[in-house]
């Protein structure tokens, strides 16, 4: 799912990582 978000929008990918951290 993380990859999907990253491909959809870089911003979402960064937010996803931040949430995990």
Long-range contacts (C-beta under 8 A, 24 or more apart in sequence): none
